[in-house]
Amino acid sequence: MLAIALSSLTGCGPRSLRRSETHAVTGEIVSAAERVTARKSEISIRPVIERKGTWFRAPLQTDHVYVTLSDSAQASALRQALAAIAQRHNLSLAETSTAGVIRFDLSYDGSRTHAVHVVAPPAARARRPAPSATPRLAIILDDLGHDRPSADAVLALPFPVTVSVLPHLPFSAEVAEEAARRGDEVMLHLPMEALPGDATAEPIELRVGMTPREVESTLAGMLETVPHAAGINNHQGSRATADPGLMGAVMTAVRARGLFFIDSRTTAATVAYDIAERLGVRAASRRVFLDDTPERGAVLAQLELAARDAAHDGSAIAIGHPHPATIAALAEGVPQIEARGLRLVFASDLVQ
């Protein structure tokens, strides 16, 4: 009876490729990308566990392969190469294209084994230095990593944005990787303890009372899931950012990594910027929240306020979120304020 039960548990459902088989296919994908791009492409691999294992089933791991093309014409040749690899290994191949990124999913018996993210050059947005007298505005869009549609909407915006990605989420790594390859700046949206009643606690966050070693370890784990992060801003943190001890430990860890810090100013009692400045961390503070009221008209009004602050003071930082109304308002309003001479820059351009 036990043998029958085990047979039914292991024999039913889709079979996954063995890791050795997955590795072999990954090697073929990388070789094909190198061949198509004449070894001039930036290629990286990030294995992701998409299903935890059980006592009778191995964990399901997907290899994410990222390819930046030097010539958009190479996409067709890479597509043909991936189709040949899929056919050779009895894999199904599905293609989606959003926000200038082509994604190829290879699956075996209904389970995804590989995701190939192909970024073409027209999507890239190079840093554009602004003359010293030009007013500058940095727009940070928080809370990325939960899902693909909101990330795709952000990445499709035709101007530079700073993408702040929450750690340890299903799409944290791939959103950060794609954003960096498209020319946007990536930040870690660092979960921090809120005041009781202000917000729901995150499963992993920095809390008052943590030792410097705990802060360092927690931060390191978060950064592992958000590649290319050049800086950090706080997610929530109305209690954490008001605590000098915790902020001292945070800024020490941030400084050791050469990152910058943006104080989201979720509380008037914050000491984050002052401590960053005292400890020699490049830092700045948010001036405007764009979408406390996530409606198109309200966001446009806040964007205008941010533009006025930038014009008056020379620079400003505005923070928003990937709400549909926010994305629509930015797509409409940013070209208008740029036409008046304001330059959109990355958050790192405004830290001191």
Rosetta blueprint (number, residue, H / E / L):
1 M L
2 L H
3 A H
4 I H
5 A H
6 L H
7 S H
8 S H
9 L H
10 T H
11 G H
12 C L
13 G L
14 P L
15 R L
16 S L
17 L L
18 R L
19 R H
20 S H
21 E H
22 T H
23 H H
24 A H
25 V H
26 T H
27 G H
28 E H
29 I H
30 V H
31 S H
32 A H
33 A H
34 E H
35 R H
36 V H
37 T L
38 A L
39 R L
40 K L
41 S L
42 E E
43 I E
44 S E
45 I E
46 R E
47 P E
48 V E
49 I E
50 E E
51 R E
52 K L
53 G L
54 T L
55 W L
56 F L
57 R L
58 A L
59 P L
60 L E
61 Q E
62 T E
63 D E
64 H E
65 V E
66 Y E
67 V E
68 T E
69 L L
70 S L
71 D L
72 S L
73 A L
74 Q H
75 A H
76 S H
77 A H
78 L H
79 R H
80 Q H
81 A H
82 L H
83 A H
84 A H
85 I H
86 A H
87 Q H
88 R H
89 H L
90 N L
91 L L
92 S E
93 L E
94 A E
95 E E
96 T E
97 S E
98 T E
99 A L
100 G L
101 V E
102 I E
103 R E
104 F E
105 D E
106 L E
107 S E
108 Y E
109 D L
110 G L
111 S E
112 R E
113 T E
114 H E
115 A E
116 V E
117 H E
118 V E
119 V E
120 A L
121 P H
122 P H
123 A H
124 A L
125 R L
126 A L
127 R L
128 R L
129 P L
130 A L
131 P L
132 S L
133 A L
134 T L
135 P L
136 R E
137 L E
138 A E
139 I E
140 I E
141 L E
142 D E
143 D E
144 L E
145 G L
146 H L
147 D L
148 R H
149 P H
150 S H
151 A H
152 D H
153 A H
154 V H
155 L H
156 A L
157 L L
158 P L
159 F L
160 P L
161 V L
162 T E
163 V E
164 S E
165 V E
166 L L
167 P L
168 H L
169 L L
170 P L
171 F L
172 S H
173 A H
174 E H
175 V H
176 A H
177 E H
178 E H
179 A H
180 A H
181 R H
182 R H
183 G L
184 D L
185 E E
186 V E
187 M E
188 L E
189 H E
190 L E
191 P E
192 M E
193 E L
194 A L
195 L L
196 P L
197 G L
198 D L
199 A L
200 T L
201 A L
202 E L
203 P L
204 I L
205 E L
206 L E
207 R L
208 V L
209 G L
210 M L
211 T L
212 P H
213 R H
214 E H
215 V H
216 E H
217 S H
218 T H
219 L H
220 A H
221 G H
222 M H
223 L H
224 E H
225 T L
226 V L
227 P L
228 H L
229 A E
230 A E
231 G E
232 I E
233 N E
234 N E
235 H E
236 Q E
237 G L
238 S L
239 R L
240 A H
241 T H
242 A H
243 D L
244 P H
245 G H
246 L H
247 M H
248 G H
249 A H
250 V H
251 M H
252 T H
253 A H
254 V H
255 R H
256 A H
257 R L
258 G L
259 L L
260 F E
261 F E
262 I E
263 D E
264 S L
265 R L
266 T L
267 T L
268 A L
269 A L
270 T L
271 V L
272 A H
273 Y H
274 D H
275 I H
276 A H
277 E H
278 R H
279 L L
280 G L
281 V L
282 R L
283 A E
284 A E
285 S E
286 R L
287 R L
288 V E
289 F E
290 L L
291 D L
292 D L
293 T L
294 P L
295 E L
296 R H
297 G H
298 A H
299 V H
300 L H
301 A H
302 Q H
303 L H
304 E H
305 L H
306 A H
307 A H
308 R H
309 D H
310 A H
311 A H
312 H H
313 D H
314 G L
315 S E
316 A E
317 I E
318 A E
319 I E
320 G E
321 H L
322 P L
323 H L
324 P H
325 A H
326 T H
327 I H
328 A H
329 A H
330 L H
331 A H
332 E H
333 G H
334 V H
335 P H
336 Q H
337 I H
338 E H
339 A H
340 R L
341 G L
342 L L
343 R E
344 L E
345 V E
346 F L
347 A H
348 S H
349 D H
350 L H
351 V L
352 Q L
